[in-house]
């Protein structure tokens, strides 16, 4: 066997190295579509000098492109904004909307729950741990919220009173769910200080929203309706800020996907907060 070397290779390179990928072939067999190499192309070391145009025909790697995954973050972000934006408007009470969220329950399950879960699982497969945890956690929250509103899961029927309303025990209990989703959001907020400003605002607003919703649950249990209304408006405003950040991040991500000549700044913070260790590949919540 003799080694193919393309014309233009570095004089001191090892036989077979070139500016293009080299291949080993039988020097006695003619190449397809070409006559056998003449003696004038054979080097003293037994290496056949092949022109680059002929070497291109031997480059099979271009017929087997490397398979890559798409960016799953836009799917999760789309699910978040399609679910949370109308819910925020309902909490605020725009157009006399019902703040309970029952009218939006389908979006809770199939947009907020399903799309966030799919996006999170796909982030896991491409190695983005933080995105995986965030998307799946909030997806689980929306699944749980939707299930609570479905009688088939028997979450609310035991607490129904004769007038059809939920009793105080339900709200006193459900408030703790909002509390600890708020604690989780606070943890995400701390982690986001290593990523970008948009995520810092998003998680800060979410932390406020869940905390206020927990207080609203407990105030509803004691029938303090005026305070509940004010708290729901505050929570709705916070959720609306989360939605705006989600829409912004979604637009930034999609603009990159289609290569629009518009760059939306996310406010990179990776160079401000010093990490505990250096890594060749940061596992952060990417929106590219």
Secondary structure as UniProt FT lines:
FT   STRAND          2..6
FT   TURN            7..8
FT   TURN            11..12
FT   TURN            15..16
FT   STRAND          24..25
FT   TURN            27..28
FT   TURN            32..33
FT   HELIX           39..41
FT   TURN            44..45
FT   STRAND          48..50
FT   HELIX           52..58
FT   HELIX           60..63
FT   HELIX           73..92
FT   HELIX           94..96
FT   TURN            99..100
FT   HELIX           102..104
FT   HELIX           105..107
FT   HELIX           108..115
FT   HELIX           116..125
FT   TURN            126..127
FT   HELIX           129..148
FT   HELIX           151..153
FT   HELIX           157..159
FT   TURN            162..163
FT   HELIX           168..192
FT   TURN            193..195
FT   HELIX           197..221
FT   TURN            222..223
FT   HELIX           225..257
FT   TURN            258..259
FT   TURN            270..272
//
